[in-house]
Amino acid sequence: MIHLPESSWHDAREAAALLAGILTSEQVSVSNASGRVLATNCVALCDLPTFDSSAMDGWAVAGDGPWTIVGEAHAGAPLASPLASGTAARIATGAVVPAGTGAVIRWEDARIDGSHIHAEAARGSNIRQSGEECRAGDLIARVGTVVTPALAGFLAATGHDHVAVVRRPRVHVVLLGDELQHSGIPTDGRVRDSLGPQLPGWLARLGAEVVASDHVVDDLDDVAASLARAAEAADLVITTGGTAAGPRDHLRAAIERNRGALHVDCVAVRPGHPMLLADIAAGVRRAPLIGLPGNPHSAIVGLVTLGEPLIGAMLGRPRTPLALVTTDVELRAPHAHTRLIAGNLVDGRFELSPYGGSAMLRGLARSTGFAVVPEGSTPAGERVEWLPLP
């Protein structure tokens, strides 16, 4: 097993992004595509609109007025015959414009005199032309695009029933520690497990799904066996705890037993320093593994540091640089370390949250992301990178 020196925060994220490739694709209905990542480019299957349609409730008119009312066109029920010059048909928004129509007059702009319409009409007004939004064959979404509800609607409008999306990474979570209590108020020196309840939510927001979760005591044989089982069935193994160098921290030895390789062994960041990135044998393949520290706040720093770029690579999401924001207060990071400070953007400026200790969740629960602070002092008014929470 290769032990690499402590990695910088940015280098650790790069290593995570390069550890895995894009997963296979699957077909889903456009109704269930929101939040998924497109596995192929998508083109329009039809013109949009597919026919000339009315942009307003009103009157379709042909030739010069006044116009004689001869019929009515509903959405989904076109007028059977073309309009002759000097005639008009009542028309609903979205309805097919009858052949011969020169303009659509808004309902409120027309004066009705018995069977005749009087109004001013500018040629072509209030008519949506066929194909003005897109033509059949136009590229409408590129591979790697995250489908929004609006895009799902656009895909449906252009004729798609199903789309190919990247399969969600399957994650097996292994919670390590003799001290964990999983229900009730903790007693007898134990602590309530707070990572088990929150990791599935964070991972779902990152685009993955937890398929199994185990609690394993601090025993090397048990930890090694649990990692082997998890790697067989999952695309990614995430552990919590056991990443330090204490007498009951067995994760590194368990990785070695599973013919593993360490790619990142601790990261020069606070909090979250004892996180690690590895892969282990899983039959004929190798499964990536992220080891998160046991302290809750540190664990989430580890998840956004290593999990976000790794899962993004599995989904084929394009990588984008972090935004820069201005800090309202002086921020400090230890020598040769990056510091991730939880907080919020208020009018585009960073404000830190209280209760930011590595074992605390109170501040994190009130935050929307992290200021990424380089070593030394960053004065108020300076800009820092902003890493949003998923």
N, C-alpha and C positions, 0 to 999 in steps of 0.2 A: 504494500500500500504506500502511495506517495503522499508525504506530508509537505505541503507547500507552506511557505512563510505567510504571515499575516497579510491579507490583501487590503488594498485601499477600497473605500466604499464604491467608487466608480468602477474599478477593475472587477470587483465582485459581481456587480450587476452585468458587466460585459460577459464574464464567465458564465453566468446563469443563462444569459440570452443565447449563448453558443452551445449549450450542453444538449439541447434537444431540437429535433426537427419538427416539421408540421405533421400533425396527425392525419389520419384518413378522413374522408368526407362521408356525409350521409345526406339523404334527402329529407327535407321537412316541409310541411305546408307553409305557405306564406303567412298564414294566421299564427303560426308558432315560431316564426323566424326572428322576431324582435330580440335583440341582444346577442344573436348568433353572428359568427364571422363567415362571410361568403368564401366558398372554396373555389369558385370560378367567376370569371367575368359574366355579367348578365346584360343581355341586350333586349331591347323592346321587341316583343313578338307581334306588335301591330302599331299602326299609327295612333297617336293620341292627340286630340280626339280622333276616333275612328270615322267620324262623319262631321260635316258642318252642323253646328248646333247653336241653339240660342243661348246667349249669356244672360238673358233677362226674361222675366214674365212680361208678355206684351203682345205685339202684333207683328207677324211676318207680312211684309208688303211687297208687291211687284209693280214696277213702273211708277208713274206719277199719281198723286192723290188728287182728290179724295178717293178712298178705296172702298170697294164693296166687300162686306164680310161674306166669305163663302165656306168657311169650315173652321176646324180646330185641330191643333197638333199637340198631343200629350207626350211626355217623356215615355219612351218605349212604345208609342203608338203613332207612327208618322202619318201625315196626311197622304191619302192614297194618290192624289193627282197633283201635278205641278200647278203653281199659281200662274194664272194669266195676268197680263198687264192690267193694272187698275183694280186688282183684287187683294184681299187680305185674309189672313187666318189667325185666329187667336193661338198663341204658342206659349208653352211652359218652359222654364229654364231647363236646359239640357235636352230639350226635344230636338229631333232632326229638323233642320231648316228645309222647308219644301223647295223642290226645284223651281227655279224662276224667281226666288226671293232676292230682292235687292238690298233690304235692310230689315232690322227688327226695331220696332218702336217700343220704348218702355210703356208699360201700362199707364203710368201716371202722366206721361207726356201726350197722351192721345185724348181727343174729344170724340165721343160717340154720338152720332146723330142718326137714330134709327138703325138702319143697316149699313151705315157708312162711317168710316174713320177719317178724321181730320187731324193732321199733325205735320210737323217738319221732319224730314227723314234724310240723314246723310248716308250716302251709299256705303254699304258694308258695315254700318254701325251695329254693335251688339251681336255680332256673329262670330263665334269661335270657329276658326278655319280648321278643317281636317289636317292633322299632322303638325299643328303649330307648336305643340309642346314637344313632340318627338316623332320620328319616323321609325317604321319597322326596321330593325337592324341597328339602330343607334345604341351605343354603349351607354348604359344607365347606371351601372355600379361595377366597381372593380373588385377583383379578388382581394381579400384582406379587409374589406369594408365591414364594419359592425352594422348590422341591420337595425335601423331605428323604426319606431312605429310608422313614421311618415314614409320611409323607404319601403316597408312592407306593403303599405297601401299603394305606392307607385308601382311596385312589382306586380301587384294584383291587377292594377288598372291597365298595365301593358301586356296582360295575358298570361302571367305566370300563376300556376297553381302550386308548384313546389319549386324549391331552390336547393342547390347543393351547399351545405355549410360544413365547416370543420367540426369533427366530433369533439364534444367536450372532454377535456382531460379527466380521467378517473383518478381520484386521489384516495389513498388509504392513509388515515391519520393514526399515528401510534403515540399515545400519551404515556410518558415514562414517569415513574415516581412512586415510592412507597407512601409518600405523605399526602397523596391526593384523596379527597373525599368528594363524591359525586352527587350528593344530595344533602339537604338539610343544613343546619348550622354546624360549621366545623368544630370538632372537639379533640381533646387529647393531643394537641400539637400538630394536628393535621390542617391542611388548607383546602378550601373549596376549589375544585377544578373550574377555572373560568375560561380556559382555552377551548376545551371540548365544545361548550355551547356556542362560542363565537366563530371558530374557524370555518364551519360550513357556510356561514353567512358571508364571510370575507371571500372565501374561495368561489362561491357562487357569483359574487360581484366581479371577480376576476375572470369568470367564464368557465370555471371548472366545477366538478361535482364530487362531493364526498360519497364514496361507495361503501366505505367501512371505517369503523373507528374502534380501536382497541386500547384498553388500559393495561399496561405491563409493569410489573414490579421491577425494582432495580436488581435484577439478576442477569448475569451475562448470557447464560444459556437461554433464558426466556426472551431477552431482548433480541438475540441473534435469530432465534426461531421466528419471532414475530416479524422481523424485517424480511426474512425469506418468504413467509406467507404473503405479506403485503406486496412485495415486488412481483410475485407471480400473477396477481390479479389486477394490478393497478398500473397506470401510466406514470404515476408520481407518488412517492412515499414522503410524507411529512411527519417528522417526529417533534415532540416537545419535551424539553428537559434533557439532562444527560450530556450536554455539550461542553461542560466545563471539564476540569481535570481533577475532580474530587475522587475519593475512594469508591464511590458508588455510581460514578458516571461511566457507563459501559458502552456508550454509543460508538465510539471510534473502534473499539475492539470488536463490537458486533458487526460493524461494516467490514472490517478485515476478515472476519470469519465467512462473510458472504462474498469473498473475492472482490471487495470494493476498492474504489479509488477515490481519494479526497482531491477535489479540485479547488476548494476554498476552505481553509482551516482557520477560522476566526477572521473577523473583519475589523479594520481600524475605524470603528464607529462607536458612538455612545448615544443612547443605550444600544444593546444588541451585540456587543463584541463577540461572545462565544457562539456565533452561528456558524454553520458549515454547509458546504455543498459537495455532494458525492454522487457516485452511481454504484450500484451493486448488481451482481449477477442475478438474472431472472430467466432461467432456462437458457435459450439460445440468444436472448437479448440482454440488455442492461437497462435497469430502471433508475432514473434520477432520484436522488434523495436530498431533501432539505432538512437540516437539523436546526430547529428553532430553540432559543434559550427557554428556560422554564419560567422566568419572570414575565408576567403578562404583557407589559408594555414593551419589553425587549423583544418578545416573540413577534409582536405585530410589526415592529421595525424590521425584524428578520424577514417576515413575510413580504413586505413591500419592497425590501432590498433584493431578495433572491426569488421569491415566488412570482412577483409581478412580471419580471422580464422572462423567466422560464416558461410560465404559462402563456405569456404573449407569444413566445416563439413556437410553442406547440399549436397555437391557434393561427399562426401566420399573420398576426397583427403587425402592421408596420411600426417601426420604432420611431419615436419623435423625441426631440430634446425637451428637457424640462423647462417650464416657463420661469422667468425671472420676476420676482416681486420685491417691493420695497418693505423693509422692516421698520416698524414704529419704535422699536427699542433696541438697545445694544444687545448683541448675541455673541456668545463665546463658545469655543470648542477647544478641547485639550490639544496639547502639542501632538502633531503627527496624526491627528484623528479628525474625522468628520463627526458632527453632532446633528442628529435629527431631533428637532424641537417641535412638539405638537402645537397646533394652533389653528387659526382661522384667517381667511382673507376678509377684511372689512373695507369696503370701497377700494378693493384692489391692493390693500396694504396688509402685511402680516402682523397679527396680534397673537402673542403666545397664550397658551392655556395654563392654568395653575395645575398643581398636582402632577408633575411630569416625571416622577421617579420611575425607575425601571420595573418596580413591582406594583405600580399604581395603574389603575384603569380610569380613574375619575376624570382626569384631564383629557385622556384620549377619547372618552365617551362624549366629550363636548367639542371635539375637534373635527376638522374636515381634511387635514393634511399635515405635512411636516415642512418646516423650513430646513433646507439642507445647508448647514453652516460649516464652512471650512475652518481649519485650525486657526487659533488666535481670536482676535476681536473683530467683529463686524459692527461698526457704529450704526446708530439709528440713522435712517435716511439712505443707507446703502442697499444694494440689491443682492438677493440670495436666490438660489434655486427653490422652486416650490414643487413638492411631491404630493399630489392629492391622494387621499385615501380612496380605495375603490368604492 
